[in-house]
C-alpha cells in the first residue's frame, strides 16, 4: 500500500486531509480551523474572506488598539535620549528652521520628535498618552497615524510660513494639538461634552503668547490640520454608512 504524502512536502507523510480542498497535508502544514485542519493556502484564503471589523469612524479594528500611540511615545523618548547624550550637531540637524527647510525638508517631521527639556517632553507625551489611545481606538491604526503625522507637518508648515526665517522650533506640540483639534471635532459632532477641550485650547493659546519661545504658529497649524482631518474622517464615515444602507 502506497503511503500518502503531503502535497506541499512530497518527502513527508500526510497525517490528515485539508477540510476545504481535501488534499493531504503533513503536521507542519496543518492549520487548526473551526472544523478539522486546513492547508496553508485554504487557511489564508479563509482569513482573507472574513469581513474586517470596523471602528466607529471606519478604521480597521485590531487587537492592540494603542500600539501606534506606544510607538510614537517610544520614538519621542529615544530621540530625546539621543539629543541629550549625543553631539549638539544632532539637534541642529533635526529642529525646524524655516530658512533651512526648503533644502532640508526632513526638518518638517524630525522637529516634531525632538525635545531638549524634560518638562517639554513630559507635557507633550502626557497629552499624547491621554489622547492617543481613545483616538486610535476610534480611528484605527492607519488613520490615527495619518492624523498624527499630518498634524505634525501642519504645525511645521505653519512655522515655516508664519515665523521668523532663522528661528528654531522643536517639539511634538503641533501633533498633540492636532489630536486635540480632532477630538474637539469628533466630540462636537457626537454631541459630547467639549468643555475641557475648549479650556485646554484656551489655556494653551494664552500660554503660547505669554511664554517666550513658545511657537503659537506650530500650535495653530497642528490644531487646524487635526480638526480638518477629523472632519474629513467623519464625512467619509457618513458616506460609507449611506452606501451600506442603499446596498
C-alpha positions in Angstrom: 0.0 0.0 0.0 1.4 3.4 -1.1 1.8 5.9 1.8 0.0 9.2 1.2 2.4 12.2 1.2 1.9 15.9 1.8 1.1 17.8 -1.4 3.4 20.6 -0.3 6.2 18.3 1.0 6.4 15.1 -1.0 9.1 13.8 1.3 6.8 13.9 4.3 3.9 11.5 5.1 0.5 13.2 5.3 -1.4 12.9 8.6 -4.8 14.3 7.5 -6.5 15.9 4.6 -7.5 19.6 4.3 -11.1 20.1 5.2 -11.6 22.6 2.3 -9.6 21.1 -0.7 -9.2 17.5 0.5 -5.5 17.5 -0.3 -3.2 15.5 2.0 -1.1 17.6 4.4 1.7 16.9 6.9 1.7 18.1 10.5 3.7 21.2 9.7 1.1 22.3 7.1 -1.9 21.8 9.4 -3.7 24.9 10.4 -6.5 24.5 13.0 -9.8 25.7 11.7 -13.4 25.7 13.0 -13.8 22.1 11.9 -10.7 20.0 11.4 -7.5 21.3 9.8 -6.8 23.2 6.6 -3.7 23.6 4.4 -1.9 26.9 4.4 -3.4 28.1 1.1 -7.0 27.4 2.1 -6.4 28.8 5.6 -5.0 32.1 4.2 -7.9 32.3 1.7 -10.4 31.8 4.5 -8.8 34.5 6.7 -9.0 37.0 3.8 -12.7 36.2 3.2 -13.6 37.1 6.8 -15.0 40.7 6.9 -12.9 43.0 8.9 -14.4 44.7 11.9 -14.5 48.5 11.6 -14.1 51.1 14.2 -16.8 53.8 14.9 -15.1 56.0 12.3 -14.5 53.4 9.7 -10.9 52.3 10.5 -9.9 48.7 10.8 -10.2 47.4 14.3 -7.3 45.3 15.6 -6.3 43.5 18.7 -3.9 46.0 20.4 -5.7 49.3 19.9 -2.9 51.5 21.3 0.2 50.2 19.6 0.7 53.3 17.4 0.5 55.5 20.4 3.1 53.5 22.3 5.4 53.5 19.2 5.1 57.3 19.0 5.8 57.7 22.7 8.9 55.5 22.3 10.2 57.4 19.3 10.0 60.7 21.1 11.8 59.2 24.2 14.5 57.7 22.0 15.2 60.9 20.1 15.2 62.8 23.5 17.9 60.5 24.8 19.8 60.7 21.6 19.9 64.5 21.6 20.7 64.7 25.3 23.6 62.3 25.1 24.8 62.9 21.6 26.5 65.6 19.6 25.0 69.1 19.7 25.1 68.9 15.9 22.3 66.3 16.0 19.9 68.8 17.4 20.8 71.3 14.8 20.1 68.8 12.1 16.6 67.9 13.5 15.0 71.1 14.5 12.7 73.1 12.3 14.4 76.2 10.9 12.3 77.8 8.1 15.3 79.2 6.2 16.8 75.7 6.0 13.6 73.7 5.4 13.4 74.3 1.7 16.6 72.4 1.1 16.3 70.1 4.2 12.6 69.1 4.2 13.1 66.3 6.7 13.1 69.0 9.4 9.4 69.4 8.9 8.9 66.0 10.6 12.0 65.3 12.6 11.4 68.5 14.6 8.1 67.1 15.9 10.0 64.3 17.6 12.8 66.4 19.1 12.8 67.8 22.7 15.5 69.2 24.8 13.9 70.0 28.2 12.3 67.3 30.4 9.3 69.4 31.2 8.7 70.0 27.5 8.7 66.3 26.5 6.8 65.3 29.6 4.0 67.7 28.9 3.7 66.7 25.3 3.9 62.9 25.9 1.5 63.1 28.8 -1.1 64.5 26.5 -0.3 62.0 23.8 -0.7 59.2 26.4 -4.1 60.6 27.4 -5.5 61.4 23.9 -3.7 58.8 21.8 -5.5 55.5 22.9 -9.1 56.7 22.6 -8.4 58.3 19.2 -6.6 55.3 18.0 -9.5 53.1 19.1 -12.0 55.3 17.2 -9.9 55.8 14.1 -7.8 52.6 13.7 -4.1 52.4 13.4 -3.7 53.8 9.9 -6.0 56.8 10.2 -4.6 57.6 13.6 -1.1 57.6 12.2 -2.1 59.8 9.3 -3.8 62.2 11.7 -0.7 62.5 14.0 1.9 62.8 11.2 -0.1 65.3 9.2 -0.8 67.4 12.3 2.9 67.4 13.0 3.6 68.5 9.4 0.8 71.1 9.6 2.5 72.6 12.6 5.8 72.7 10.9 4.4 74.2 7.7 2.7 77.0 9.8 6.1 77.7 11.4 7.7 77.8 8.0 5.2 80.3 6.7 4.5 82.5 9.7 7.5 82.5 12.0 10.9 84.1 11.7 13.1 82.6 9.0 16.0 82.0 11.3 14.1 80.8 14.4 14.4 77.2 15.6 11.3 75.3 16.6 11.1 71.8 18.0 8.6 69.5 19.9 5.5 67.4 19.5 3.2 70.3 20.4 1.8 70.7 16.9 1.0 67.0 16.6 -0.6 66.9 20.1 -2.7 70.0 19.3 -3.8 68.1 16.2 -5.1 65.3 18.4 -6.9 67.9 20.5 -8.5 69.5 17.4 -9.6 66.1 16.1 -11.1 65.2 19.4 -12.9 68.5 19.6 -14.5 68.0 16.1 -15.4 64.4 16.9 -17.0 65.1 20.3 -18.8 68.1 18.9 -20.3 66.0 16.0 -21.4 63.4 18.5 -23.0 65.9 20.9 -20.5 65.0 23.7 -19.1 67.5 26.3 -16.3 69.6 24.9 -15.8 71.9 27.9 -12.5 70.6 28.9 -11.2 70.7 25.4 -12.2 74.3 25.0 -10.5 75.1 28.3 -7.3 73.3 27.2 -7.2 75.1 23.9 -7.8 78.4 25.6 -5.0 77.9 28.2 -2.6 76.7 25.5 -3.4 79.7 23.3 -2.8 82.1 26.3 0.5 80.5 27.2 1.6 80.4 23.6 1.6 84.2 23.5 2.7 84.9 27.1 5.6 82.5 27.5 8.7 83.4 25.4 10.0 80.9 22.8 6.6 79.0 22.6 5.6 78.5 19.0 2.0 79.7 18.6 2.4 79.1 14.8 3.1 75.4 15.4 0.2 75.1 17.8 -2.2 76.8 15.4 -1.1 74.8 12.4 -1.3 71.4 14.1 -4.7 72.2 15.6 -6.2 73.3 12.3 -4.9 70.4 10.4 -6.0 67.9 13.0 -9.5 69.4 13.1 -9.7 69.3 9.3 -8.6 65.7 9.1 -11.1 64.6 11.8 -13.9 66.4 9.8 -12.9 64.5 6.7 -13.0 61.2 8.6 -16.5 62.0 9.8 -17.7 62.8 6.3 -16.2 59.6 4.9 -17.8 57.6 7.7 -21.2 59.1 6.9 -20.8 58.5 3.2 -19.9 54.8 3.9 -22.9 54.3 6.1 -25.2 55.8 3.4 -23.7 53.4 0.9 -24.4 50.4 3.1 -27.9 51.5 3.7 -28.5 51.7 0.0 -27.0 48.3 -0.7 
